[in-house]
């Protein structure tokens, strides 16, 4: 039996076409052309193309879109691929970078990092820390902190003494009023994160391993 090279799945937003990433590009193009001519559909149907691990040049992507849209009943909304471009790879490398700052972030000072940052010192009121990844403060946090500044909703903020004026994670912002501080049982060894409901929550550092199990990348030990 010939292997199926194009798998079609219907969703509420249209169709998802998963394309085989092991066959030759010519074979894939031929079967894709046959698949989109099958059936009788009314109106325009939105299509997402999933390339898997196949790398396609911009010209090949344009050719895939042309084959699908030739029937005039399909409209390709986007093309997804598991292959990183050089630019995406560089950006990912930046976001995984870990930096250490020793000292005090003073009032009016802004400290920025592309990835994770460890601060061995305090963040004073009106001091600001911005990081593409996680923020770890081995001191007092009394200023403004922004983790996941590039949109990383998995990022967390940790401080030995947690008493910020503003907490930002990805695109969420929370102003720490006296009322919100009341709900924190204590200010020591606290971390902030985005919970499953899409809001910022707080817990003790002992729970970090359960809430963000992928945060630790250490290998070895017994």
C-alpha positions as CSV (number, residue, x, y, z in Angstrom):
1,X,0.0,0.0,0.0
2,X,1.4,3.4,-1.0
3,X,2.2,5.7,1.9
4,X,-0.1,8.6,2.3
5,X,1.9,11.8,2.0
6,X,-0.8,14.4,2.8
7,X,-3.1,14.1,5.8
8,X,-6.1,16.3,6.0
9,X,-7.9,17.2,9.3
10,X,-10.9,19.5,9.6
11,X,-11.1,22.0,12.4
12,X,-13.5,24.8,13.3
13,X,-11.1,27.2,11.6
14,X,-10.9,25.3,8.4
15,X,-8.5,22.5,7.2
16,X,-5.1,21.4,8.4
17,X,-2.9,19.7,5.8
18,X,0.0,17.8,7.4
19,X,2.6,17.1,4.7
20,X,5.0,14.2,4.9
21,X,8.6,15.4,5.6
22,X,10.5,12.3,4.4
23,X,9.4,11.9,0.8
24,X,10.8,13.9,-2.1
25,X,9.5,17.4,-2.7
26,X,8.3,16.4,-6.2
27,X,6.2,13.5,-4.8
28,X,4.7,15.7,-2.2
29,X,3.8,18.4,-4.7
30,X,2.1,15.8,-6.9
31,X,0.0,14.3,-4.2
32,X,-0.9,17.7,-2.7
33,X,-2.3,18.7,-6.1
34,X,-4.4,15.5,-6.2
35,X,-5.7,16.0,-2.7
36,X,-7.0,19.5,-3.2
37,X,-8.8,18.6,-6.3
38,X,-10.8,15.9,-4.5
39,X,-14.2,16.7,-3.1
40,X,-16.8,19.4,-3.7
41,X,-16.7,22.2,-1.3
42,X,-18.7,25.5,-1.3
43,X,-17.2,28.8,-0.4
44,X,-13.6,29.7,0.6
45,X,-11.9,27.3,3.1
46,X,-9.0,28.4,5.2
47,X,-6.0,26.1,5.1
48,X,-3.0,25.6,7.4
49,X,0.0,23.8,6.0
50,X,2.2,21.9,8.4
51,X,5.6,21.0,6.9
52,X,7.0,19.0,9.9
53,X,10.7,18.8,9.7
54,X,10.9,19.6,6.0
55,X,12.8,22.7,5.1
56,X,11.3,24.6,2.2
57,X,12.7,27.6,0.5
58,X,10.5,30.7,0.1
59,X,10.1,29.7,-3.6
60,X,8.9,26.2,-2.6
61,X,6.5,27.6,0.0
62,X,5.1,29.9,-2.7
63,X,4.7,26.9,-5.0
64,X,2.8,24.9,-2.3
65,X,0.4,27.8,-1.8
66,X,-0.1,28.1,-5.5
67,X,-1.0,24.4,-5.8
68,X,-3.5,24.7,-3.0
69,X,-5.1,27.9,-4.0
70,X,-5.3,27.0,-7.7
71,X,-8.7,25.4,-7.0
72,X,-10.0,28.8,-5.9
73,X,-11.9,27.2,-3.0
74,X,-8.9,27.2,-0.6
75,X,-7.1,30.0,1.0
76,X,-3.7,29.3,2.8
77,X,-3.7,31.2,6.1
78,X,-0.3,30.1,7.3
79,X,2.5,27.6,6.9
80,X,4.1,26.0,10.0
81,X,7.4,24.3,10.2
82,X,9.4,22.6,13.0
83,X,12.6,23.8,11.3
84,X,14.2,26.9,12.8
85,X,15.6,29.6,10.5
86,X,19.1,31.0,11.3
87,X,17.4,34.1,12.7
88,X,15.1,32.1,14.9
89,X,18.0,30.0,16.1
90,X,20.0,33.1,17.1
91,X,17.0,34.5,18.9
92,X,16.4,31.3,20.8
93,X,20.1,31.2,21.8
94,X,19.8,34.8,23.1
95,X,16.7,33.9,25.2
96,X,18.5,30.9,26.8
97,X,21.5,33.0,27.8
98,X,22.1,33.4,31.5
99,X,23.6,36.5,33.0
100,X,24.7,37.5,36.5
101,X,24.6,40.9,38.0
102,X,26.3,41.7,41.3
103,X,25.2,44.9,43.0
104,X,22.2,47.0,43.7
105,X,19.7,48.1,41.1
106,X,19.1,51.6,42.3
107,X,16.1,54.0,42.0
108,X,15.8,55.1,38.3
109,X,18.2,52.4,37.1
110,X,17.0,49.9,34.4
111,X,18.8,46.5,34.2
112,X,18.1,44.5,31.0
113,X,19.0,40.9,30.0
114,X,18.2,39.0,26.8
115,X,17.7,35.7,28.7
116,X,17.7,34.7,32.4
117,X,19.3,36.9,35.0
118,X,20.5,36.3,38.5
119,X,20.9,39.4,40.7
120,X,23.1,39.1,43.7
121,X,21.8,42.1,45.5
122,X,18.7,44.2,46.0
123,X,16.3,46.0,43.6
124,X,15.4,49.3,45.2
125,X,12.0,51.1,44.9
126,X,11.8,52.6,41.3
127,X,14.6,50.3,40.2
128,X,13.6,48.1,37.2
129,X,14.7,44.7,35.9
130,X,13.7,43.4,32.5
131,X,14.6,40.0,31.2
132,X,13.6,37.8,28.2
133,X,13.7,34.8,30.5
134,X,13.5,34.2,34.3
135,X,14.5,36.7,37.0
136,X,16.2,35.4,40.1
137,X,16.9,37.9,42.9
138,X,19.0,36.8,45.8
139,X,18.1,39.8,47.8
140,X,15.3,42.3,48.3
141,X,12.9,43.0,45.4
142,X,11.2,46.3,46.1
143,X,11.1,47.8,42.6
144,X,9.6,46.8,39.2
145,X,10.4,43.5,37.6
146,X,9.5,42.1,34.1
147,X,10.2,38.5,33.2
148,X,9.5,37.0,29.8
149,X,9.7,40.4,28.3
150,X,9.6,38.9,24.8
151,X,6.4,37.2,25.4
152,X,7.6,34.1,27.3
153,X,4.6,33.1,29.5
154,X,6.6,30.3,31.2
155,X,9.0,32.8,32.8
156,X,9.0,33.2,36.5
157,X,10.2,35.9,39.0
158,X,11.9,34.8,42.2
159,X,13.2,36.9,45.1
160,X,14.5,36.1,48.5
161,X,12.5,39.0,49.9
162,X,9.5,39.6,47.6
163,X,7.9,43.0,47.9
164,X,7.8,44.6,44.4
165,X,5.7,47.6,43.3
166,X,4.9,46.0,39.9
167,X,5.2,42.5,38.5
168,X,5.2,41.9,34.8
169,X,5.4,38.5,33.1
170,X,5.1,38.4,29.3
171,X,2.2,40.8,28.5
172,X,0.6,40.7,31.9
173,X,1.0,43.4,34.5
174,X,0.1,43.5,38.2
175,X,0.4,46.4,40.5
176,X,1.1,45.3,44.0
177,X,-1.2,47.3,46.2
178,X,-1.5,46.9,49.9
179,X,-4.6,44.8,49.4
180,X,-2.8,42.3,47.1
181,X,0.2,42.1,49.4
182,X,-2.2,41.1,52.2
183,X,-2.9,37.8,50.3
184,X,0.7,36.8,50.4
185,X,1.3,34.8,53.6
186,X,4.8,36.1,53.8
187,X,7.4,38.0,51.6
188,X,10.3,35.5,51.9
189,X,11.3,33.0,49.2
190,X,8.3,33.8,46.9
191,X,8.0,33.4,43.1
192,X,5.5,34.8,40.6
193,X,4.3,32.9,37.5
194,X,1.4,32.8,35.1
195,X,-1.1,30.1,36.1
196,X,-3.4,27.9,34.0
197,X,-6.1,30.6,34.1
198,X,-3.8,33.1,32.5
199,X,-3.3,35.3,35.5
200,X,-0.2,36.0,37.7
201,X,0.0,33.9,40.8
202,X,2.4,33.6,43.7
203,X,3.8,30.7,45.7
204,X,6.6,29.6,47.9
205,X,9.9,28.6,46.2
206,X,9.4,25.0,47.4
207,X,6.5,24.7,44.8
208,X,8.5,25.9,41.9
209,X,9.6,22.4,40.9
210,X,6.0,21.2,40.7
211,X,4.7,24.3,38.9
212,X,7.6,24.6,36.4
213,X,9.1,21.1,36.2
214,X,11.0,22.0,33.0
215,X,12.8,24.9,34.6
216,X,15.7,22.7,35.9
217,X,18.1,21.4,33.2
218,X,20.7,20.0,35.6
219,X,21.9,16.5,34.8
220,X,23.6,14.1,37.1
221,X,23.7,13.5,40.8
222,X,22.2,10.6,42.7
